[in-house]
Amino acid sequence: MIEPKVRWPLALLILTLFVGFSCGKKAEVIESRPTPTVDPVTGEMEAQLKLQSVICDAGLSCPGGMAKIAIIDNNKLKFCTGFLVNSVTLATASSCLTETLRISEDDSRCQKDLHVFLPRAGFSGAQRVGCKKLLFASPIQGIDPVLWRQDIAYIELSEPVFRRSVRLNREGLVNSAKLTIWKVDADNNQLGVIRKDECEVIQNSYVNPLFDSNFNPTALLSGCAFKEGNAGAIVLGPQQGWRGVVSKPLSAALERVVRQNEVEPLQPILHVSNGACIQSILESDAPTARECFRNLDNDEIDARRADMLTNLTPYQVNRQAVEENVNQIRPYFNWRADLVENTVNGGYDIELTPLCMRPIADWIDLVGRGTRRFVYSKIVPRWKLTLGFDRGARLVSRMDTTETQKIFVQFFPRTVWNSQKTDMFVWKEGMPARNFDDVKTCE
């Protein structure tokens, strides 16, 4: 298509006359700093908004689409993190908005109460952009983020912002995967600093027992610190795909429960909306995974947590470790470490049970082929297992080995040599013996 020729001197003259005579006002000098694109908030609040800024942390190359969001809440400012999903749409956590903003159908409420600040990035200078309207805000019911099916809000900006945006990735959150979050830390009431943190996906945690698959709507990350302004932070995968949105940190009450019973030092834990299940602004990009629509309720959480506290699975690691250690002490038998419930501490003790004889020719001469009866003893820990939490608040067993016990074993080498089997007696010092008939060689 051929562009029409423009007579630039004439066009320039017309433009000059239009600017000079429009509305009967004098032409003003345009300042070099960004001009706010929102209707000014009168009084002291506008003065506070003019002082707001956001920068990239020293030494980092921050995504240009990150934003600091300032929300007027009861005549005070609260801060969130936002990020561009296209040139006119910003995403953040719905939980960071005020209830009034979430339920209001009046666009002017958004225009007055929500203000967006973008950092200098590349060829783009720092900008302050307004909210044209709130496109979508997921409902937030109750205080437990485990039950928030999604925590997402989309804001239509008052003008396009030509910076790099992100694309939603619906691959789900794989257990133990390493992910990155980009967040805005509200270092004070004026300055927001964009920082990144490395996190790990934590499934099967006591904090969120419903997060047991890659596609559960609510998820957990550990190892990432939370600071004011971080709600709405973006979770990115290895290929920079948008994998989730940060909601809030672990509650103080639940943190106390975990820390009182920690086996490993607890790492910071964040509740996250899983990108696989988040509602998109594109109707063609709806979540499809069946788990995204699973039932989320308090009864299910309570049942899962109760099952975690009574399940024997967490004890198996320590039980197997004891078994391997005991079987290295003497060469005669293979032993099984059995869990025995301890009604005093609510945990389990370990009791040793002989399984079978090891190859007889390897050890029979150590005790004598004609020996009628052979007794030996061994001092081992009095193993006491109780439940505790690891760094991701997952239930594991901890083992107390501060006390010791003396165990006696009696068997009959002459019978072993003649018939490849033996009766055995096993007892703890001061306790009755347990007898085991016809212990045979191992297969």
VENKA-V252593 format. One record per residue. N is the residue number from 1. RES is the residue in three letters. PSI is psi as a letter, one per 40 degrees, with the letter a starting at -180 (999 if undefined). BURIAL is + if it has 16 or more other C-alpha atoms within 10 Angstrom, else -. Layout:
# VENKA-V252593
n->N res->RES psi->PSI burial->BURIAL
n->N res->RES psi->PSI burial->BURIAL
This chain:
# VENKA-V252593
n->1 res->MET psi->h burial->-
n->2 res->ILE psi->h burial->-
n->3 res->GLU psi->h burial->-
n->4 res->PRO psi->i burial->-
n->5 res->LYS psi->i burial->-
n->6 res->VAL psi->h burial->-
n->7 res->ARG psi->g burial->-
n->8 res->TRP psi->d burial->-
n->9 res->PRO psi->d burial->-
n->10 res->LEU psi->d burial->-
n->11 res->ALA psi->d burial->-
n->12 res->LEU psi->d burial->-
n->13 res->LEU psi->d burial->-
n->14 res->ILE psi->d burial->-
n->15 res->LEU psi->d burial->-
n->16 res->THR psi->d burial->-
n->17 res->LEU psi->d burial->-
n->18 res->PHE psi->d burial->-
n->19 res->VAL psi->d burial->-
n->20 res->GLY psi->d burial->-
n->21 res->PHE psi->e burial->-
n->22 res->SER psi->h burial->-
n->23 res->CYS psi->e burial->-
n->24 res->GLY psi->f burial->-
n->25 res->LYS psi->i burial->-
n->26 res->LYS psi->i burial->-
n->27 res->ALA psi->h burial->-
n->28 res->GLU psi->i burial->-
n->29 res->VAL psi->h burial->-
n->30 res->ILE psi->h burial->-
n->31 res->GLU psi->i burial->-
n->32 res->SER psi->d burial->-
n->33 res->ARG psi->i burial->-
n->34 res->PRO psi->h burial->-
n->35 res->THR psi->h burial->-
n->36 res->PRO psi->i burial->-
n->37 res->THR psi->f burial->-
n->38 res->VAL psi->i burial->+
n->39 res->ASP psi->h burial->-
n->40 res->PRO psi->i burial->-
n->41 res->VAL psi->h burial->-
n->42 res->THR psi->i burial->-
n->43 res->GLY psi->a burial->-
n->44 res->GLU psi->d burial->-
n->45 res->MET psi->d burial->-
n->46 res->GLU psi->d burial->-
n->47 res->ALA psi->d burial->-
n->48 res->GLN psi->d burial->-
n->49 res->LEU psi->d burial->+
n->50 res->LYS psi->e burial->-
n->51 res->LEU psi->e burial->-
n->52 res->GLN psi->i burial->+
n->53 res->SER psi->i burial->+
n->54 res->VAL psi->h burial->+
n->55 res->ILE psi->i burial->+
n->56 res->CYS psi->h burial->+
n->57 res->ASP psi->i burial->-
n->58 res->ALA psi->h burial->-
n->59 res->GLY psi->e burial->-
n->60 res->LEU psi->i burial->-
n->61 res->SER psi->g burial->-
n->62 res->CYS psi->i burial->+
n->63 res->PRO psi->h burial->+
n->64 res->GLY psi->e burial->+
n->65 res->GLY psi->e burial->+
n->66 res->MET psi->i burial->+
n->67 res->ALA psi->i burial->+
n->68 res->LYS psi->h burial->+
n->69 res->ILE psi->h burial->+
n->70 res->ALA psi->h burial->+
n->71 res->ILE psi->h burial->+
n->72 res->ILE psi->h burial->+
n->73 res->ASP psi->h burial->+
n->74 res->ASN psi->f burial->-
n->75 res->ASN psi->f burial->-
n->76 res->LYS psi->i burial->-
n->77 res->LEU psi->h burial->+
n->78 res->LYS psi->i burial->+
n->79 res->PHE psi->i burial->+
n->80 res->CYS psi->i burial->+
n->81 res->THR psi->i burial->+
n->82 res->GLY psi->i burial->+
n->83 res->PHE psi->i burial->+
n->84 res->LEU psi->h burial->+
n->85 res->VAL psi->e burial->+
n->86 res->ASN psi->a burial->+
n->87 res->SER psi->e burial->+
n->88 res->VAL psi->e burial->+
n->89 res->THR psi->h burial->+
n->90 res->LEU psi->h burial->+
n->91 res->ALA psi->i burial->+
n->92 res->THR psi->a burial->+
n->93 res->ALA psi->h burial->+
n->94 res->SER psi->d burial->+
n->95 res->SER psi->e burial->+
n->96 res->CYS psi->e burial->+
n->97 res->LEU psi->i burial->+
n->98 res->THR psi->i burial->+
n->99 res->GLU psi->d burial->-
n->100 res->THR psi->d burial->-
n->101 res->LEU psi->d burial->+
n->102 res->ARG psi->d burial->+
n->103 res->ILE psi->e burial->-
n->104 res->SER psi->h burial->-
n->105 res->GLU psi->e burial->-
n->106 res->ASP psi->h burial->-
n->107 res->ASP psi->d burial->-
n->108 res->SER psi->d burial->-
n->109 res->ARG psi->d burial->+
n->110 res->CYS psi->d burial->+
n->111 res->GLN psi->d burial->+
n->112 res->LYS psi->d burial->+
n->113 res->ASP psi->e burial->+
n->114 res->LEU psi->h burial->+
n->115 res->HIS psi->h burial->+
n->116 res->VAL psi->h burial->+
n->117 res->PHE psi->h burial->+
n->118 res->LEU psi->i burial->+
n->119 res->PRO psi->i burial->+
n->120 res->ARG psi->h burial->+
n->121 res->ALA psi->h burial->+
n->122 res->GLY psi->b burial->-
n->123 res->PHE psi->e burial->-
n->124 res->SER psi->h burial->-
n->125 res->GLY psi->i burial->-
n->126 res->ALA psi->i burial->+
n->127 res->GLN psi->i burial->+
n->128 res->ARG psi->h burial->+
n->129 res->VAL psi->i burial->+
n->130 res->GLY psi->i burial->+
n->131 res->CYS psi->h burial->+
n->132 res->LYS psi->d burial->+
n->133 res->LYS psi->i burial->+
n->134 res->LEU psi->h burial->+
n->135 res->LEU psi->d burial->-
n->136 res->PHE psi->i burial->+
n->137 res->ALA psi->h burial->+
n->138 res->SER psi->i burial->+
n->139 res->PRO psi->i burial->+
n->140 res->ILE psi->h burial->+
n->141 res->GLN psi->h burial->-
n->142 res->GLY psi->a burial->-
n->143 res->ILE psi->e burial->-
n->144 res->ASP psi->h burial->-
n->145 res->PRO psi->e burial->+
n->146 res->VAL psi->d burial->+
n->147 res->LEU psi->e burial->+
n->148 res->TRP psi->h burial->+
n->149 res->ARG psi->d burial->+
n->150 res->GLN psi->i burial->+
n->151 res->ASP psi->g burial->+
n->152 res->ILE psi->i burial->+
n->153 res->ALA psi->i burial->+
n->154 res->TYR psi->h burial->+
n->155 res->ILE psi->h burial->+
n->156 res->GLU psi->h burial->+
n->157 res->LEU psi->i burial->+
n->158 res->SER psi->e burial->+
n->159 res->GLU psi->i burial->-
n->160 res->PRO psi->i burial->-
n->161 res->VAL psi->h burial->+
n->162 res->PHE psi->g burial->-
n->163 res->ARG psi->i burial->+
n->164 res->ARG psi->h burial->-
n->165 res->SER psi->i burial->+
n->166 res->VAL psi->i burial->+
n->167 res->ARG psi->h burial->-
n->168 res->LEU psi->h burial->+
n->169 res->ASN psi->h burial->+
n->170 res->ARG psi->f burial->+
n->171 res->GLU psi->e burial->+
n->172 res->GLY psi->i burial->+
n->173 res->LEU psi->h burial->+
n->174 res->VAL psi->h burial->-
n->175 res->ASN psi->h burial->+
n->176 res->SER psi->e burial->-
n->177 res->ALA psi->i burial->-
n->178 res->LYS psi->h burial->+
n->179 res->LEU psi->i burial->+
n->180 res->THR psi->h burial->+
n->181 res->ILE psi->i burial->+
n->182 res->TRP psi->h burial->+
n->183 res->LYS psi->i burial->+
n->184 res->VAL psi->h burial->+
n->185 res->ASP psi->h burial->+
n->186 res->ALA psi->g burial->+
n->187 res->ASP psi->d burial->-
n->188 res->ASN psi->a burial->-
n->189 res->ASN psi->e burial->-
n->190 res->GLN psi->d burial->+
n->191 res->LEU psi->h burial->+
n->192 res->GLY psi->h burial->+
n->193 res->VAL psi->h burial->+
n->194 res->ILE psi->h burial->+
n->195 res->ARG psi->i burial->+
n->196 res->LYS psi->i burial->+
n->197 res->ASP psi->i burial->-
n->198 res->GLU psi->h burial->+
n->199 res->CYS psi->i burial->+
n->200 res->GLU psi->h burial->+
n->201 res->VAL psi->h burial->+
n->202 res->ILE psi->h burial->+
n->203 res->GLN psi->i burial->+
n->204 res->ASN psi->f burial->+
n->205 res->SER psi->i burial->+
n->206 res->TYR psi->d burial->+
n->207 res->VAL psi->d burial->+
n->208 res->ASN psi->g burial->+
n->209 res->PRO psi->e burial->+
n->210 res->LEU psi->d burial->+
n->211 res->PHE psi->g burial->+
n->212 res->ASP psi->e burial->-
n->213 res->SER psi->i burial->+
n->214 res->ASN psi->e burial->+
n->215 res->PHE psi->f burial->+
n->216 res->ASN psi->h burial->+
n->217 res->PRO psi->d burial->+
n->218 res->THR psi->i burial->+
n->219 res->ALA psi->i burial->+
n->220 res->LEU psi->i burial->+
n->221 res->LEU psi->i burial->+
n->222 res->SER psi->i burial->+
n->223 res->GLY psi->e burial->+
n->224 res->CYS psi->h burial->+
n->225 res->ALA psi->i burial->-
n->226 res->PHE psi->h burial->+
n->227 res->LYS psi->i burial->-
n->228 res->GLU psi->h burial->+
n->229 res->GLY psi->e burial->+
n->230 res->ASN psi->e burial->+
n->231 res->ALA psi->h burial->+
n->232 res->GLY psi->e burial->+
n->233 res->ALA psi->i burial->+
n->234 res->ILE psi->h burial->+
n->235 res->VAL psi->h burial->+
n->236 res->LEU psi->i burial->+
n->237 res->GLY psi->a burial->+
n->238 res->PRO psi->d burial->-
n->239 res->GLN psi->f burial->-
n->240 res->GLN psi->e burial->-
n->241 res->GLY psi->i burial->+
n->242 res->TRP psi->h burial->+
n->243 res->ARG psi->e burial->+
n->244 res->GLY psi->i burial->+
n->245 res->VAL psi->h burial->+
n->246 res->VAL psi->h burial->+
n->247 res->SER psi->c burial->+
n->248 res->LYS psi->i burial->+
n->249 res->PRO psi->i burial->+
n->250 res->LEU psi->h burial->+
n->251 res->SER psi->i burial->-
n->252 res->ALA psi->d burial->-
n->253 res->ALA psi->d burial->-
n->254 res->LEU psi->d burial->-
n->255 res->GLU psi->d burial->+
n->256 res->ARG psi->d burial->-
n->257 res->VAL psi->d burial->-
n->258 res->VAL psi->d burial->+
n->259 res->ARG psi->d burial->+
n->260 res->GLN psi->e burial->-
n->261 res->ASN psi->f burial->+
n->262 res->GLU psi->h burial->+
n->263 res->VAL psi->d burial->+
n->264 res->GLU psi->i burial->-
n->265 res->PRO psi->h burial->-
n->266 res->LEU psi->h burial->+
n->267 res->GLN psi->i burial->-
n->268 res->PRO psi->i burial->+
n->269 res->ILE psi->h burial->+
n->270 res->LEU psi->h burial->+
n->271 res->HIS psi->h burial->+
n->272 res->VAL psi->h burial->+
n->273 res->SER psi->h burial->+
n->274 res->ASN psi->h burial->+
n->275 res->GLY psi->d burial->+
n->276 res->ALA psi->d burial->+
n->277 res->CYS psi->e burial->+
n->278 res->ILE psi->i burial->+
n->279 res->GLN psi->h burial->+
n->280 res->SER psi->i burial->+
n->281 res->ILE psi->e burial->+
n->282 res->LEU psi->h burial->-
n->283 res->GLU psi->d burial->-
n->284 res->SER psi->e burial->-
n->285 res->ASP psi->f burial->-
n->286 res->ALA psi->i burial->-
n->287 res->PRO psi->i burial->+
n->288 res->THR psi->e burial->-
n->289 res->ALA psi->h burial->+
n->290 res->ARG psi->d burial->-
n->291 res->GLU psi->d burial->-
n->292 res->CYS psi->d burial->+
n->293 res->PHE psi->e burial->-
n->294 res->ARG psi->i burial->-
n->295 res->ASN psi->h burial->-
n->296 res->LEU psi->h burial->+
n->297 res->ASP psi->i burial->-
n->298 res->ASN psi->d burial->-
n->299 res->ASP psi->d burial->-
n->300 res->GLU psi->d burial->-
n->301 res->ILE psi->d burial->+
n->302 res->ASP psi->d burial->-
n->303 res->ALA psi->d burial->-
n->304 res->ARG psi->d burial->+
n->305 res->ARG psi->d burial->+
n->306 res->ALA psi->d burial->-
n->307 res->ASP psi->d burial->-
n->308 res->MET psi->d burial->+
n->309 res->LEU psi->e burial->-
n->310 res->THR psi->e burial->-
n->311 res->ASN psi->h burial->-
n->312 res->LEU psi->e burial->-
n->313 res->THR psi->d burial->-
n->314 res->PRO psi->d burial->+
n->315 res->TYR psi->e burial->+
n->316 res->GLN psi->d burial->-
n->317 res->VAL psi->d burial->-
n->318 res->ASN psi->d burial->+
n->319 res->ARG psi->d burial->+
n->320 res->GLN psi->d burial->-
n->321 res->ALA psi->d burial->-
n->322 res->VAL psi->d burial->+
n->323 res->GLU psi->d burial->+
n->324 res->GLU psi->d burial->-
n->325 res->ASN psi->d burial->-
n->326 res->VAL psi->d burial->+
n->327 res->ASN psi->e burial->-
n->328 res->GLN psi->e burial->-
n->329 res->ILE psi->d burial->-
n->330 res->ARG psi->i burial->-
n->331 res->PRO psi->e burial->-
n->332 res->TYR psi->d burial->+
n->333 res->PHE psi->i burial->+
n->334 res->ASN psi->h burial->+
n->335 res->TRP psi->i burial->+
n->336 res->ARG psi->h burial->+
n->337 res->ALA psi->h burial->+
n->338 res->ASP psi->i burial->+
n->339 res->LEU psi->h burial->+
n->340 res->VAL psi->h burial->-
n->341 res->GLU psi->h burial->-
n->342 res->ASN psi->h burial->-
n->343 res->THR psi->e burial->-
n->344 res->VAL psi->d burial->-
n->345 res->ASN psi->e burial->-
n->346 res->GLY psi->e burial->-
n->347 res->GLY psi->a burial->+
n->348 res->TYR psi->i burial->+
n->349 res->ASP psi->i burial->+
n->350 res->ILE psi->h burial->+
n->351 res->GLU psi->h burial->-
n->352 res->LEU psi->h burial->+
n->353 res->THR psi->h burial->-
n->354 res->PRO psi->h burial->+
n->355 res->LEU psi->d burial->+
n->356 res->CYS psi->i burial->+
n->357 res->MET psi->i burial->+
n->358 res->ARG psi->i burial->+
n->359 res->PRO psi->h burial->-
n->360 res->ILE psi->d burial->+
n->361 res->ALA psi->d burial->-
n->362 res->ASP psi->e burial->-
n->363 res->TRP psi->e burial->-
n->364 res->ILE psi->d burial->+
n->365 res->ASP psi->e burial->-
n->366 res->LEU psi->d burial->-
n->367 res->VAL psi->e burial->+
n->368 res->GLY psi->h burial->-
n->369 res->ARG psi->d burial->+
n->370 res->GLY psi->e burial->-
n->371 res->THR psi->h burial->+
n->372 res->ARG psi->d burial->-
n->373 res->ARG psi->h burial->-
n->374 res->PHE psi->h burial->-
n->375 res->VAL psi->h burial->-
n->376 res->TYR psi->i burial->-
n->377 res->SER psi->i burial->-
n->378 res->LYS psi->i burial->-
n->379 res->ILE psi->h burial->-
n->380 res->VAL psi->i burial->-
n->381 res->PRO psi->i burial->-
n->382 res->ARG psi->g burial->+
n->383 res->TRP psi->h burial->+
n->384 res->LYS psi->h burial->+
n->385 res->LEU psi->h burial->+
n->386 res->THR psi->i burial->+
n->387 res->LEU psi->i burial->+
n->388 res->GLY psi->a burial->+
n->389 res->PHE psi->i burial->+
n->390 res->ASP psi->a burial->+
n->391 res->ARG psi->e burial->+
n->392 res->GLY psi->e burial->+
n->393 res->ALA psi->f burial->+
n->394 res->ARG psi->i burial->+
n->395 res->LEU psi->h burial->+
n->396 res->VAL psi->i burial->+
n->397 res->SER psi->i burial->+
n->398 res->ARG psi->i burial->+
n->399 res->MET psi->h burial->+
n->400 res->ASP psi->h burial->-
n->401 res->THR psi->f burial->-
n->402 res->THR psi->d burial->-
n->403 res->GLU psi->i burial->-
n->404 res->THR psi->i burial->-
n->405 res->GLN psi->i burial->-
n->406 res->LYS psi->h burial->-
n->407 res->ILE psi->h burial->+
n->408 res->PHE psi->i burial->-
n->409 res->VAL psi->h burial->+
n->410 res->GLN psi->h burial->+
n->411 res->PHE psi->a burial->+
n->412 res->PHE psi->g burial->+
n->413 res->PRO psi->d burial->+
n->414 res->ARG psi->d burial->+
n->415 res->THR psi->d burial->+
n->416 res->VAL psi->d burial->+
n->417 res->TRP psi->d burial->+
n->418 res->ASN psi->d burial->-
n->419 res->SER psi->e burial->-
n->420 res->GLN psi->f burial->+
n->421 res->LYS psi->i burial->+
n->422 res->THR psi->i burial->+
n->423 res->ASP psi->i burial->+
n->424 res->MET psi->i burial->+
n->425 res->PHE psi->h burial->+
n->426 res->VAL psi->h burial->+
n->427 res->TRP psi->i burial->+
n->428 res->LYS psi->i burial->+
n->429 res->GLU psi->h burial->-
n->430 res->GLY psi->e burial->-
n->431 res->MET psi->i burial->-
n->432 res->PRO psi->i burial->-
n->433 res->ALA psi->i burial->-
n->434 res->ARG psi->h burial->-
n->435 res->ASN psi->i burial->-
n->436 res->PHE psi->h burial->-
n->437 res->ASP psi->i burial->-
n->438 res->ASP psi->f burial->-
n->439 res->VAL psi->h burial->+
n->440 res->LYS psi->i burial->+
n->441 res->THR psi->i burial->+
n->442 res->CYS psi->i burial->-
n->443 res->GLU psi->999 burial->-
